[in-house]
Amino acid sequence: MKLYIKQKVFSMSGNFLEHEYEVTDGAECVMRMSRHWFTWGDSYELDIPRPENDLPALCVALAVDCMNADARDAAAIGSGD
């Protein structure tokens, strides 16, 4: 997956079924993202090595969460729940 934010090209790789991702800008790690499940819901842990990447990394995390929510909603509708 490639994401374009303010003239930056981020690439995302990882285990999409396990919700473990790494976002890079070329060879530089922008963020590592892991999803954790709790009794009250889910949460993401973001490891952002450079503070100047905080906002773009958060935008990527929100976009990923929205895509995952859309996929869950589509699966629920398809199963008749």
C-alpha positions in Angstrom: 0.0 0.0 0.0 1.3 3.5 -0.8 0.0 6.7 0.8 0.7 10.2 -0.4 0.8 13.0 2.2 2.1 16.5 1.5 4.5 15.4 -1.2 5.7 12.4 0.8 5.4 8.9 -0.4 5.0 6.5 2.4 5.0 2.7 1.9 3.3 0.4 4.4 4.2 -3.3 4.9 3.6 -5.9 7.5 1.2 -8.6 8.6 -2.2 -7.2 7.7 -4.1 -10.1 9.3 -2.3 -9.6 12.6 -2.5 -5.8 12.3 1.2 -5.3 12.6 2.5 -2.6 10.2 5.6 -0.6 9.4 5.4 2.7 7.5 8.5 3.9 5.7 9.6 6.9 3.7 12.2 5.4 1.4 14.6 3.5 3.7 13.6 5.5 6.9 11.1 4.1 9.3 8.3 6.6 9.9 6.2 4.5 12.2 5.6 1.0 13.6 1.9 0.3 14.4 0.4 -2.6 16.3 -3.2 -3.3 17.1 -4.1 -4.5 20.6 -7.4 -6.0 21.8 -8.8 -5.1 25.2 -12.1 -6.1 26.9 -13.5 -2.6 26.1 -12.4 -2.5 22.5 -9.2 -2.2 20.5 -6.3 0.2 20.5 -3.2 1.0 18.4 0.3 1.3 19.7 2.3 3.7 17.6 6.1 3.8 17.7 7.2 7.0 15.9 11.0 7.4 16.0 11.1 11.1 14.9 8.8 13.7 16.5 8.4 15.6 13.2 6.6 12.5 11.8 4.0 12.6 14.6 1.2 14.2 12.7 1.6 12.3 9.3 1.9 9.0 11.3 -1.3 9.7 13.2 -3.0 10.5 9.9 -1.9 7.2 8.5 -3.0 5.4 11.6 -6.5 7.0 11.4 -6.8 6.0 7.7 -5.8 2.4 8.5 -8.4 2.2 11.3 -11.1 3.6 9.0 -10.3 1.1 6.3 -10.4 -1.7 8.9 -13.7 -0.5 10.3 -15.2 -0.4 6.7 -14.0 -3.9 6.1 -15.5 -5.1 9.4 -18.8 -3.4 8.6 -18.9 -4.9 5.1 -18.2 -8.4 6.5 -21.0 -8.0 9.1 -23.5 -6.9 6.4 -22.5 -9.8 4.2 -23.0 -12.3 7.0 -26.4 -11.1 7.8 -25.6 -9.8 11.3 
